[in-house]
Amino acid sequence: MPPVSGTTTQRGRWAESLALEHLQENGLILLAQNYHARFGEIDLIMQDGDTTVFFEIRYRADNQYLHVLETIDAKKCSRIIKTSMHYLQKHRDAFNKTCRFDVMIIYGPSENPGIRWIKNAFQA
């Protein structure tokens, strides 16, 4: 577990690893992690059955979901969507599958974090 005083990058990586573990326990398959394109980055790209899922992972020390969701504004959604299109163009096997944009919120103290998975958090 990261110290509460860890850097933003350390906390972000920790939250991503916790989210990845949770998603894999729920049967999703990792396709890519920290996928970069000139438009931005997607934290996790997973396969959920026949669906390609693009995840934005957020960590907050408190459990104020709405505040966390408010940080994912239209500009951020646009960057994620453009980056997902880049991924789909590069990975033709995923191109014809259904796609979904989910948000995973990791919240609370690092010793006992909560997880909230919001499916279809936004749409392209």
DSSP file with accessible surface (Angstrom, degrees, kcal/mol):
  #  RESIDUE AA STRUCTURE BP1 BP2  ACC     N-H-->O    O-->H-N    N-H-->O    O-->H-N    TCO  KAPPA ALPHA  PHI   PSI    X-CA   Y-CA   Z-CA
    1    1 A M              0   0  146      0, 0.0   110,-0.1     0, 0.0     3,-0.1   0.000 360.0 360.0 360.0 140.1    0.0    0.0    0.0
    2    2 A P        -     0   0   18      0, 0.0   108,-0.1     0, 0.0     2,-0.1  -0.433 360.0-103.1 -78.2 151.6    1.3    3.5   -0.8
    3    3 A P    >   -     0   0   76      0, 0.0     3,-2.2     0, 0.0     8,-0.0  -0.456  28.0-119.5 -67.2 148.4    1.8    6.0    1.9
    4    4 A V  T 3  S+     0   0   99      1,-0.3     7,-0.1    -2,-0.1    57,-0.0   0.845 116.1  55.1 -57.8 -29.6   -0.9    8.6    2.1
    5    5 A S  T 3  S+     0   0  110      6,-0.0    -1,-0.3     3,-0.0     3,-0.1   0.316  83.0 126.7 -89.1  10.8    1.8   11.2    1.4
    6    6 A G    <   -     0   0    5     -3,-2.2     0, 0.0     1,-0.1     0, 0.0  -0.136  69.5 -87.6 -62.8 165.1    3.0    9.5   -1.8
    7    7 A T     >  -     0   0   77      1,-0.1     4,-2.7     4,-0.0     5,-0.2  -0.238  36.7-107.3 -69.1 164.6    3.3   11.4   -5.0
    8    8 A T  H  > S+     0   0  107      1,-0.2     4,-2.6     2,-0.2     5,-0.2   0.903 122.6  51.7 -58.6 -41.3    0.3   11.8   -7.3
    9    9 A T  H  > S+     0   0   95      2,-0.2     4,-2.7     1,-0.2     5,-0.2   0.921 109.4  49.0 -63.3 -44.2    2.0    9.3   -9.7
   10   10 A Q  H  > S+     0   0  103      1,-0.2     4,-2.2     2,-0.2    -2,-0.2   0.926 113.5  46.2 -62.1 -45.1    2.6    6.8   -7.0
   11   11 A R  H  X S+     0   0   71     -4,-2.7     4,-2.6     2,-0.2    -1,-0.2   0.902 112.9  50.9 -64.5 -40.3   -1.0    7.0   -5.8
   12   12 A G  H  X S+     0   0   27     -4,-2.6     4,-2.5    -5,-0.2    -2,-0.2   0.930 111.0  46.9 -63.5 -44.9   -2.2    6.8   -9.4
   13   13 A R  H  X S+     0   0  117     -4,-2.7     4,-2.3     2,-0.2    -1,-0.2   0.898 112.5  50.8 -64.2 -40.0   -0.2    3.7  -10.2
   14   14 A W  H  X S+     0   0   30     -4,-2.2     4,-2.3    -5,-0.2    -2,-0.2   0.941 111.0  48.0 -62.6 -46.2   -1.3    2.1   -7.0
   15   15 A A  H  X S+     0   0    1     -4,-2.6     4,-2.7     1,-0.2    -2,-0.2   0.907 111.2  51.3 -62.9 -40.4   -5.0    2.8   -7.8
   16   16 A E  H  X S+     0   0   12     -4,-2.5     4,-2.8     2,-0.2    -1,-0.2   0.909 110.2  48.6 -63.1 -41.6   -4.5    1.4  -11.3
   17   17 A S  H  X S+     0   0   60     -4,-2.3     4,-2.3     2,-0.2    -2,-0.2   0.900 112.5  48.3 -67.4 -37.9   -3.0   -1.8  -10.0
   18   18 A L  H  X S+     0   0   27     -4,-2.3     4,-2.3     2,-0.2    -2,-0.2   0.928 113.3  47.5 -65.8 -43.3   -5.8   -2.2   -7.5
   19   19 A A  H  X S+     0   0    0     -4,-2.7     4,-2.8     2,-0.2     5,-0.2   0.928 111.1  51.5 -62.9 -44.5   -8.4   -1.6  -10.2
   20   20 A L  H  X S+     0   0   22     -4,-2.8     4,-2.7     1,-0.2     5,-0.2   0.933 110.0  48.9 -59.6 -46.0   -6.7   -4.0  -12.6
   21   21 A E  H  X S+     0   0  106     -4,-2.3     4,-2.2     1,-0.2    -1,-0.2   0.932 112.5  48.4 -59.4 -45.3   -6.7   -6.7   -9.9
   22   22 A H  H  X S+     0   0   51     -4,-2.3     4,-1.0     1,-0.2    -2,-0.2   0.917 112.6  47.8 -61.9 -43.8  -10.4   -6.1   -9.2
   23   23 A L  H  <>S+     0   0    0     -4,-2.8     5,-2.2     1,-0.2     3,-0.5   0.906 110.9  50.2 -67.3 -40.5  -11.3   -6.2  -12.9
   24   24 A Q  H ><5S+     0   0   97     -4,-2.7     3,-1.8     1,-0.2    -1,-0.2   0.893 106.5  55.7 -66.2 -36.1   -9.3   -9.4  -13.5
   25   25 A E  H 3<5S+     0   0  132     -4,-2.2    -1,-0.2     1,-0.3    -2,-0.2   0.770 105.5  54.4 -64.0 -25.1  -11.1  -11.0  -10.5
   26   26 A N  T 3<5S-     0   0   88     -4,-1.0    -1,-0.3    -3,-0.5    -2,-0.2   0.181 128.2 -98.5 -94.6  13.9  -14.3  -10.2  -12.3
   27   27 A G  T < 5S+     0   0   56     -3,-1.8    22,-0.3     1,-0.3    -3,-0.2   0.469  75.7 139.1  90.6   3.8  -13.3  -12.0  -15.5
   28   28 A L      < -     0   0    7     -5,-2.2     2,-0.5    20,-0.1    -1,-0.3  -0.509  44.3-136.6 -81.1 153.1  -12.0   -9.1  -17.6
   29   29 A I  E     -A   47   0A  98     18,-2.2    18,-2.8    -2,-0.2     2,-0.3  -0.931  16.5-120.9-113.9 130.9   -8.8   -9.5  -19.7
   30   30 A L  E     +A   46   0A  58     -2,-0.5    16,-0.2    16,-0.2     3,-0.1  -0.528  34.2 167.4 -72.4 127.3   -6.1   -6.9  -19.9
   31   31 A L  E     -     0   0A  59     14,-3.2     2,-0.3     1,-0.4    15,-0.2   0.717  68.3  -9.9-104.2 -38.6   -5.5   -5.6  -23.4
   32   32 A A  E     -A   45   0A  20     13,-1.9    13,-2.9     3,-0.0    -1,-0.4  -0.976  54.2-151.8-160.4 150.4   -3.3   -2.6  -22.6
   33   33 A Q  E    S+A   44   0A  78     -2,-0.3    11,-0.2    11,-0.2    10,-0.2  -0.991  81.8   0.3-129.2 135.1   -2.3   -0.5  -19.7
   34   34 A N  E    S-     0   0A  31      9,-3.0     2,-0.4    -2,-0.4     9,-0.2   0.929  81.4-166.0  53.3  53.5   -1.4    3.2  -19.9
   35   35 A Y  E     -A   42   0A  34      7,-2.0     7,-2.2    -3,-0.2     2,-0.4  -0.566   4.3-158.5 -74.2 123.0   -2.1    3.3  -23.6
   36   36 A H  E     +A   41   0A 124     -2,-0.4     2,-0.3     5,-0.2     5,-0.2  -0.846  22.6 158.3-109.2 140.6   -0.6    6.6  -25.1
   37   37 A A  E >   -A   40   0A  20      3,-2.5     3,-1.0    -2,-0.4    46,-0.1  -0.884  58.8 -92.5-140.4 174.9   -1.5    8.4  -28.3
   38   38 A R  T 3  S+     0   0  223     -2,-0.3     3,-0.1     1,-0.3    45,-0.1   0.731 124.5  56.5 -66.0 -17.2   -0.9   12.0  -29.2
   39   39 A F  T 3  S-     0   0   60      1,-0.2     2,-0.3    40,-0.1    -1,-0.3   0.747 121.4 -78.3 -83.5 -28.1   -4.4   12.8  -27.9
   40   40 A G  E <   -A   37   0A  21     -3,-1.0    -3,-2.5    42,-0.1     2,-0.3  -0.992  51.8 -63.7 162.4-155.1   -3.9   11.5  -24.4
   41   41 A E  E     -A   36   0A  52     -2,-0.3     2,-0.5    -5,-0.2    -5,-0.2  -0.964  21.3-150.9-134.4 146.0   -3.7    8.3  -22.3
   42   42 A I  E     -A   35   0A   0     -7,-2.2    -7,-2.0    -2,-0.3    -8,-0.2  -0.984  13.9-148.5-115.3 127.7   -6.2    5.6  -21.4
   43   43 A D  E    S+     0   0A  11     12,-0.8    -9,-3.0    -2,-0.5     2,-0.4   0.941  76.3   2.3 -62.5 -53.6   -5.4    4.0  -18.0
   44   44 A L  E     -AB  33  55A   0     11,-1.4    11,-3.3   -11,-0.2     2,-0.5  -0.999  54.3-163.8-137.9 140.7   -6.7    0.5  -18.8
   45   45 A I  E     +AB  32  54A   0    -13,-2.9   -14,-3.2    -2,-0.4   -13,-1.9  -0.995  26.6 174.0-122.0 121.8   -8.1   -1.2  -21.8
   46   46 A M  E     -AB  30  53A   0      7,-2.7     7,-3.4    -2,-0.5     2,-0.5  -0.859  31.5-126.5-127.3 159.8   -9.8   -4.5  -21.0
   47   47 A Q  E     -AB  29  52A  48    -18,-2.8   -18,-2.2    -2,-0.3     2,-0.6  -0.940  19.6-175.5-108.4 124.6  -11.9   -7.1  -22.7
   48   48 A D  E >   - B   0  51A  42      3,-3.2     3,-1.8    -2,-0.5     2,-0.4  -0.879  66.6 -61.5-118.4  91.8  -15.3   -7.9  -21.1
   49   49 A G  T 3  S-     0   0   48     -2,-0.6   -20,-0.1   -22,-0.3   -22,-0.0  -0.532 120.6 -16.5  66.0-121.3  -16.7  -10.8  -23.1
   50   50 A D  T 3  S+     0   0  129     -2,-0.4    48,-0.8    -3,-0.1     2,-0.4   0.207 121.4  96.6 -97.1  14.5  -17.1   -9.4  -26.6
   51   51 A T  E <   -Bc  48  98A  29     -3,-1.8    -3,-3.2    46,-0.2     2,-0.5  -0.893  65.2-144.0-111.1 133.0  -16.8   -5.8  -25.4
   52   52 A T  E     -Bc  47  99A   0     46,-2.9    48,-2.0    -2,-0.4     2,-0.5  -0.846  23.4-159.7 -90.0 125.4  -13.7   -3.6  -25.4
   53   53 A V  E     -Bc  46 100A   0     -7,-3.4    -7,-2.7    -2,-0.5     2,-0.6  -0.939   9.9-157.4-116.2 127.2  -13.7   -1.4  -22.3
   54   54 A F  E     -Bc  45 101A   2     46,-2.8    48,-2.2    -2,-0.5     2,-0.4  -0.902  19.8-157.0-102.2 121.2  -11.7    1.8  -21.9
   55   55 A F  E     -Bc  44 102A   1    -11,-3.3   -11,-1.4    -2,-0.6   -12,-0.8  -0.853  18.9-164.2-109.0 136.3  -11.2    2.7  -18.3
   56   56 A E  E     - c   0 103A   9     46,-2.0    48,-2.5    -2,-0.4     2,-0.5  -0.967  20.6-155.7-106.4 124.8  -10.4    5.9  -16.5
   57   57 A I  E     - c   0 104A  13     -2,-0.5     2,-0.4    46,-0.2    48,-0.2  -0.894  12.7-177.0-106.8 131.4   -9.2    5.2  -13.0
   58   58 A R  E     - c   0 105A  41     46,-2.7    48,-3.1    -2,-0.5     2,-0.4  -0.980   9.1-160.5-128.6 140.6   -9.5    7.9  -10.3
   59   59 A Y  E     + c   0 106A  31     -2,-0.4     2,-0.3    46,-0.2    48,-0.2  -0.968  12.6 171.8-119.9 136.7   -8.3    7.8   -6.7
   60   60 A R  E     - c   0 107A  69     46,-2.2    48,-1.4    -2,-0.4    -2,-0.0  -0.996  34.0-138.5-140.2 140.0   -9.6   10.0   -3.9
   61   61 A A  S    S+     0   0   67     -2,-0.3     2,-0.1    46,-0.2    46,-0.1   0.784  93.1  49.4 -68.3 -25.5   -8.9    9.8   -0.2
   62   62 A D  S    S-     0   0   76     46,-0.1    46,-0.6    45,-0.1    -2,-0.2  -0.442  90.0-116.3-103.8-177.3  -12.5   10.5    0.6
   63   63 A N        +     0   0   98     44,-0.2     2,-1.5    -2,-0.1     3,-0.2  -0.076  61.6 134.4-113.2  36.6  -15.6    8.8   -0.9
   64   64 A Q     >  +     0   0  119      1,-0.2     4,-1.7     2,-0.1     5,-0.2  -0.633  27.6 178.4 -88.5  87.7  -17.2   11.8   -2.6
   65   65 A Y  H  > S+     0   0   69     -2,-1.5     4,-2.7     1,-0.2     5,-0.2   0.898  75.0  54.7 -57.4 -47.2  -18.1   10.1   -5.9
   66   66 A L  H  > S+     0   0  117      1,-0.2     4,-2.3     2,-0.2    -1,-0.2   0.924 105.8  52.4 -58.9 -43.1  -19.7   13.1   -7.5
   67   67 A H  H  > S+     0   0   90      1,-0.2     4,-0.7     2,-0.2    -1,-0.2   0.920 111.0  48.3 -59.0 -41.9  -16.7   15.3   -6.9
   68   68 A V  H >< S+     0   0    1     -4,-1.7     3,-1.2     1,-0.2     4,-0.3   0.938 110.9  49.8 -64.8 -45.3  -14.5   12.6   -8.7
   69   69 A L  H >< S+     0   0   56     -4,-2.7     3,-1.5     1,-0.3    -1,-0.2   0.853 102.7  61.7 -63.4 -32.3  -16.9   12.3  -11.6
   70   70 A E  H 3< S+     0   0  126     -4,-2.3    -1,-0.3     1,-0.3    -2,-0.2   0.752  93.4  65.0 -65.9 -20.8  -16.9   16.1  -12.0
   71   71 A T  T << S+     0   0   41     -3,-1.2     2,-1.1    -4,-0.7    -1,-0.3   0.620  86.3  75.7 -77.1 -11.7  -13.1   15.9  -12.6
   72   72 A I  S <  S+     0   0   20     -3,-1.5    -1,-0.2    -4,-0.3    -4,-0.0  -0.731  75.5 174.3 -99.5  82.8  -13.8   14.0  -15.8
   73   73 A D     >  -     0   0   87     -2,-1.1     4,-2.6     1,-0.1     5,-0.2  -0.143  48.8 -88.0 -84.5-178.4  -15.0   16.9  -17.9
   74   74 A A  H  > S+     0   0   84      1,-0.2     4,-2.5     2,-0.2     5,-0.2   0.867 126.9  53.8 -60.4 -36.9  -16.0   17.1  -21.6
   75   75 A K  H  > S+     0   0  148      2,-0.2     4,-2.1     1,-0.2    -1,-0.2   0.925 110.0  46.6 -65.2 -43.2  -12.4   17.8  -22.6
   76   76 A K  H  > S+     0   0   35      2,-0.2     4,-2.4     1,-0.2    -2,-0.2   0.925 112.4  50.3 -64.5 -44.8  -11.1   14.7  -20.8
   77   77 A C  H  X S+     0   0   22     -4,-2.6     4,-2.8     1,-0.2    -2,-0.2   0.920 109.3  52.1 -59.2 -43.1  -13.9   12.6  -22.3
   78   78 A S  H  X S+     0   0   49     -4,-2.5     4,-2.7     1,-0.2    -1,-0.2   0.909 109.5  48.6 -61.4 -42.4  -12.9   13.9  -25.8
   79   79 A R  H  X S+     0   0   88     -4,-2.1     4,-2.4     2,-0.2    -1,-0.2   0.908 112.4  48.6 -64.6 -41.4   -9.3   13.0  -25.3
   80   80 A I  H  X S+     0   0    3     -4,-2.4     4,-2.6     2,-0.2    -2,-0.2   0.927 112.3  48.8 -64.4 -43.5  -10.2    9.5  -24.1
   81   81 A I  H  X S+     0   0   30     -4,-2.8     4,-2.2     2,-0.2    -2,-0.2   0.939 112.4  47.5 -63.5 -45.3  -12.5    9.0  -27.0
   82   82 A K  H  X S+     0   0  103     -4,-2.7     4,-1.9     1,-0.2    -1,-0.2   0.912 113.3  48.7 -62.6 -40.5   -9.9   10.2  -29.5
   83   83 A T  H  X S+     0   0    0     -4,-2.4     4,-2.4     1,-0.2    -1,-0.2   0.896 109.3  52.7 -67.1 -37.6   -7.3    7.9  -27.9
   84   84 A S  H  X S+     0   0    4     -4,-2.6     4,-2.6     2,-0.2    -1,-0.2   0.895 107.0  52.5 -65.4 -36.8   -9.7    5.0  -28.0
   85   85 A M  H  X S+     0   0  103     -4,-2.2     4,-2.1     2,-0.2    -1,-0.2   0.903 108.4  51.1 -64.5 -39.0  -10.2    5.6  -31.7
   86   86 A H  H  X S+     0   0   49     -4,-1.9     4,-1.9     2,-0.2    -2,-0.2   0.934 110.2  49.5 -61.8 -45.6   -6.5    5.5  -32.2
   87   87 A Y  H  X S+     0   0    8     -4,-2.4     4,-1.7     1,-0.2    -2,-0.2   0.931 110.4  50.0 -58.8 -46.5   -6.3    2.2  -30.3
   88   88 A L  H  < S+     0   0   22     -4,-2.6     7,-0.3     1,-0.2    -1,-0.2   0.852 109.1  51.7 -64.3 -35.5   -9.1    0.7  -32.4
   89   89 A Q  H  < S+     0   0  112     -4,-2.1     3,-0.3     1,-0.2    -1,-0.2   0.864 114.4  43.5 -68.3 -34.0   -7.4    1.7  -35.6
   90   90 A K  H  < S+     0   0  138     -4,-1.9     2,-0.5     1,-0.2    -2,-0.2   0.699 116.7  47.8 -82.1 -22.1   -4.1    0.1  -34.5
   91   91 A H    >X  +     0   0   64     -4,-1.7     3,-2.0    -5,-0.2     4,-0.7  -0.733  64.6 177.5-123.2  80.5   -5.8   -3.1  -33.2
   92   92 A R  H >> S+     0   0  156     -2,-0.5     4,-0.7    -3,-0.3     3,-0.6   0.756  75.3  68.9 -58.9 -27.1   -8.2   -4.2  -35.9
   93   93 A D  H 34 S+     0   0  119      1,-0.2    -1,-0.3     2,-0.2     3,-0.1   0.803 106.5  40.7 -63.6 -25.1   -9.3   -7.3  -33.9
   94   94 A A  H X4 S+     0   0    3     -3,-2.0     3,-1.4    -6,-0.2    -1,-0.2   0.595  94.3  88.0 -93.8 -12.0  -11.0   -4.9  -31.4
   95   95 A F  H << S+     0   0   94     -4,-0.7    -2,-0.2    -3,-0.6    -1,-0.1   0.856  90.3  41.8 -59.9 -41.4  -12.4   -2.6  -34.2
   96   96 A N  T 3< S+     0   0  149     -4,-0.7    -1,-0.3    -3,-0.1     2,-0.2   0.369  96.6  98.8 -92.3   7.1  -15.7   -4.5  -34.8
   97   97 A K  S <  S-     0   0   63     -3,-1.4   -46,-0.2     1,-0.1     2,-0.1  -0.537  85.2 -95.0 -89.5 159.3  -16.4   -5.2  -31.2
   98   98 A T  E     -c   51   0A  98    -48,-0.8   -46,-2.9    -2,-0.2     2,-0.3  -0.465  44.2-150.5 -66.1 143.5  -18.8   -3.2  -29.0
   99   99 A C  E     -c   52   0A  45    -48,-0.2     2,-0.3    -2,-0.1   -46,-0.2  -0.883  14.3-174.6-120.6 153.6  -17.0   -0.5  -26.9
  100  100 A R  E     -c   53   0A  29    -48,-2.0   -46,-2.8    -2,-0.3     2,-0.6  -0.989  19.0-141.0-144.9 149.5  -17.7    1.0  -23.6
  101  101 A F  E     +cD  54 122A  12     21,-0.6    20,-1.8    -2,-0.3    21,-1.0  -0.957  29.8 176.6-115.8 112.8  -16.2    3.8  -21.5
  102  102 A D  E     -c   55   0A   0    -48,-2.2   -46,-2.0    -2,-0.6     2,-0.4  -0.803  20.6-146.3-115.1 157.6  -16.1    3.0  -17.7
  103  103 A V  E     -cD  56 118A   1     15,-2.3    15,-3.4    -2,-0.3     2,-0.5  -0.983   6.9-161.0-122.3 134.8  -14.8    4.8  -14.7
  104  104 A M  E     -cD  57 117A   0    -48,-2.5   -46,-2.7    -2,-0.4     2,-0.6  -0.978   8.0-161.3-115.8 122.1  -13.3    3.0  -11.7
  105  105 A I  E     -cD  58 116A   0     11,-3.2    11,-2.5    -2,-0.5     2,-0.5  -0.925   5.0-167.7-107.3 123.6  -13.1    5.0   -8.5
  106  106 A I  E     +cD  59 115A   0    -48,-3.1   -46,-2.2    -2,-0.6     2,-0.3  -0.947  24.2 169.4-105.2 127.0  -10.8    3.9   -5.8
  107  107 A Y  E     +cD  60 114A  48      7,-2.2     7,-3.3    -2,-0.5   -46,-0.2  -0.930  23.3  33.5-141.2 162.0  -11.5    5.8   -2.6
  108  108 A G  S    S-     0   0    9    -48,-1.4   -46,-0.1   -46,-0.6   -48,-0.1  -0.308  95.8 -18.0  90.6-173.6  -10.8    6.0    1.1
  109  109 A P    >   -     0   0   69      0, 0.0     3,-1.3     0, 0.0    -2,-0.1  -0.319  59.5-123.3 -68.3 147.9   -7.6    5.1    3.1
  110  110 A S  T 3  S+     0   0    3      1,-0.3    -3,-0.0     2,-0.2   -49,-0.0   0.765 109.4  63.6 -64.8 -21.5   -5.0    3.0    1.3
  111  111 A E  T 3  S+     0   0  134      1,-0.2    -1,-0.3  -110,-0.1    -3,-0.0   0.780 125.4  10.6 -72.2 -26.9   -5.2    0.4    4.2
  112  112 A N  S <  S-     0   0  130     -3,-1.3    -1,-0.2     2,-0.0    -2,-0.2  -0.426  86.3-178.0-150.6  67.2   -8.9   -0.3    3.4
  113  113 A P        -     0   0   29      0, 0.0     2,-0.3     0, 0.0    -5,-0.2  -0.317  17.5-137.4 -75.3 153.0   -9.9    1.2    0.0
  114  114 A G  E     -D  107   0A  18     -7,-3.3    -7,-2.2    -2,-0.0     2,-0.4  -0.702  12.9-147.9 -99.4 158.8  -13.3    1.1   -1.5
  115  115 A I  E     -D  106   0A  55     -2,-0.3     2,-0.4    -9,-0.2    -9,-0.2  -0.997  12.5-175.7-131.4 132.7  -14.0    0.5   -5.2
  116  116 A R  E     -D  105   0A 102    -11,-2.5   -11,-3.2    -2,-0.4     2,-0.6  -0.989   8.3-162.0-129.3 121.4  -16.8    1.8   -7.3
  117  117 A W  E     -D  104   0A  53     -2,-0.4     2,-0.7   -13,-0.2   -13,-0.2  -0.912   3.0-166.9-106.7 117.4  -17.1    0.7  -10.9
  118  118 A I  E >   -D  103   0A  29    -15,-3.4   -15,-2.3    -2,-0.6     3,-0.6  -0.895  10.0-155.2-108.7 106.3  -19.3    2.9  -13.1
  119  119 A K  E 3  S+     0   0A 108     -2,-0.7   -17,-0.2     1,-0.2    -2,-0.0  -0.551  75.7  10.2 -80.8 146.9  -20.1    1.2  -16.4
  120  120 A N  E 3  S+     0   0A  88     -2,-0.2    -1,-0.2     1,-0.1   -18,-0.2   0.904  74.5 166.5  52.7  47.1  -21.0    3.4  -19.4
  121  121 A A  E <   -     0   0A  38    -20,-1.8     2,-0.3    -3,-0.6   -19,-0.2   0.821  68.0  -6.2 -63.9 -31.1  -19.9    6.5  -17.5
  122  122 A F  E    S-D  101   0A  29    -21,-1.0   -21,-0.6   -45,-0.0     2,-0.3  -0.958  71.7-132.2-155.1 167.3  -19.9    8.4  -20.8
  123  123 A Q              0   0  152     -2,-0.3   -42,-0.1   -23,-0.1   -23,-0.1  -0.924 360.0 360.0-129.2 154.3  -20.4    7.7  -24.5
  124  124 A A              0   0  102     -2,-0.3   -46,-0.0   -43,-0.1   -23,-0.0  -0.442 360.0 360.0 -80.6 360.0  -18.7    8.5  -27.8
